Amino acid sequence: MKLKVCGMKFPENIIEIESLKPDFMGFIFWDKSVRYYNKTSISISSEINRVGVFVNEKIEEVLKKIKQYNLDFVQLHGGENEDYCNAIKDHCKIIKVFSIGKSFEFKDSKPFENLCHYFLFDTKTSSYGGSGKKFDWNILNNYDSKKPFFLSGGISLDDIDEIKKIFNSKLPLLGIDINSQFENKLLEKDCNKIKLLIKNLKNV
């Protein structure tokens, strides 16, 4: 199972989490986020996928940041449509986010299957992620695509057993995306918590 640590912000904390060798690290380029990344570069191992997170950003700005930060993936967390993804896909791999609320239907993800490498399912909130809130994971039983996805939204150490069940089901769960539940009060990722998570998921 892949691990994506999102919302990295502070250089020293980035170095600390880098040492744990997550598969993906996410940097938020939406300036309304408390985890907004405003440094001029990203210095992490090439073995870790660099993910730039965007919310309804101008395509030209996304393309600019792909080059500036040498991004491996862009994560589109807003209402970006198929034309938007089509304009990006030849420049960078795409993770398309679908925010799940009570009225969500997986048919809405179908048009994006050939435009994106992965999907990410998160809890619908006004903050576009990082809320610490969990959606009803039972809705995943309605997912009928083979497109691999990340599970996100309020994931904590208490969810390990349930995550294992989902991973061992027929669903194409690629990995989990963690953020606020693995932070301390300074918006820094808690290295010890993430070490424990990795240890518990090691054989999954």
N, C-alpha and C positions, 0 to 999 in steps of 0.2 A: 504494500500500500504506500502511495506517495504522500509526502507531507509538504504542505505549503504554509509558510509562516508569513502572514500579511500584516501590513501596517508598520513596516520598519521605518524608523525615524532618526534615531541618534547614532552617530558613527561608532561609539564604543560598544553600544548594544548590538549593532550590526555585526561587528567583529566577534562578539561573544556568541551570538546565535549561529554565525557562519561556521564556527568550530564544531557545531553539532551536525553539520552536513545535511540540512534539509534539502529536499529535492527542488523546491521553488521558494523564492523570497519575493514578497510583493511590496511595491513602493507606490504610495498613493499620490497621484498628480491632480487631485481635485482639491482646489484651494479652500473649499468650505469644510474640509475634514480636519479634525484635531490632529490627525496623523499625516497631514500634508508633508510631502517630501520636497524640500526646497534647496537641497545641496546641488552643486554643479556637476557631480559625477557619482557613480556607484562603484565602489571598490570591493568586489567579492570574487571568490573563486569561479572560474569558468565552468566548474562542475555543477554549479548551482544555477538553475534557470532564473533569469531576471524577469520579473513581471511588472509592467507598468499598469497601474489601475487608473482608468479614466471614466468620467461621467459626462456624457453628452458634450465632449470636447470637440472643437473644430478639427477636422481631419488633418489640416496642414500642421496644427500644433502637435497632434499625435505622431505624425511622420517625423517631425522635428525631434521629438523626444526619443523616438526609436533609435535615431542616429546618435543623439547626444549621450544617451545612457547605455547604448549597445544592448537594447532589450531583446530578449528571446521571445517573449509573449507580451501582447497587450490584453488586458482584462477590461472588457467593456461592460460597465456596471449600470448604464442608464437605459434610455429608450432607443438606442442605436438600431437602425433597421438593416435590411439585407443589402441595400445599396451602400450603406456606410461600411459594412463588413467587406463588401466586394472591393471597395477602394483601399482597404487596409491589408487584405490577405496576401497580396504579393510582396508586401514589405515586411510582414511579421506574422508569426503564428497568433491565433486569436483564441481567447477563453471568453465565451459569451455568458454573461450572468443573467439568470432569470430569478426575479424576486417573487417569492411564493407567499401569497396571501390566501384568504378563504376562497376567492373566485378564480384562482389560477388553474389553467388547463395546459397539459403538456403538449397539446397540439400547437400551441403558440411557439414552441421551439423547433418544430418540423422544418420551417423554411431556412433555418440556419445550419442544418446538419452538414451540408456540403461546403459551408463557408468558414466553419470554425473547427479547430482541433479538438477542443473540449468545451463542455458546458460546466457551469457552476451554479448550484442551487442554493440560494440564500434566503433569509427571512426578509419580507417586504417591510421596509421602514423608510421614513423620510431622510434618514442619514446615509442611505445607500451602503449598508454594511457596518460592521463594527459595533453593532448595538448590544451585543450579548444576548439577543433574543433568539429563541429556537422556533422554527416552524414545525408543524405536525409531520414527522417523518413517515407516517403511514401513507401519506399521499404519494410517496415514491413507488408504492405498489402499482400505481397507474402508469408508470413510465414504461413505454413499450419500444424504445429506441435502443440501438446498439452503440450509440455515441457515448464514449466514456465521460464521466462527470466527477467533479469535486463536490463534496458535501460541506456546507458552511452554515454559519448562523448559530452563535452561542455554544459552540462545542467546548466541552470541558473534560476533565479527567473522569468525571462521573459517567460519561457517555461511551466509554471504551467497549463495554460488552455489547451494547446496541450497535455500535459501529462495526464490530466484528460480525455480528449477525447479518447486517446489510451486505458487508463485503463477501460473505460466504453464500449469499443468496444468488438468484439469477441476474440481479442488477449489475450493470457495468460500472461499479464504483471504482474510480481510479485512485482517489485519495481524499484527504480531508484538508480543509482550509481553516487555520486557527488564527485568532486575533485577540479580542478583548479579554477573554477568559484566561488568557495566559500572560496577562500583563500585571505589573504592579501599579501603584498609584501615580507613577511618573510617566505612564504610557510606554514604559520599557517592557520588553518581553522578559518573562521570568525563566531564566536558563534552567533552573532546577525542575520546574514544572514540565518544561518541554523535554528534558532528559527523561523524566518519568514516563511521559507519553510515548516517547520513542522506544523505551524499554518494553512497555506494555504492548506496543504494536509491532515489535521486531519480527515476530514469526507469522504475521498476518500476510 
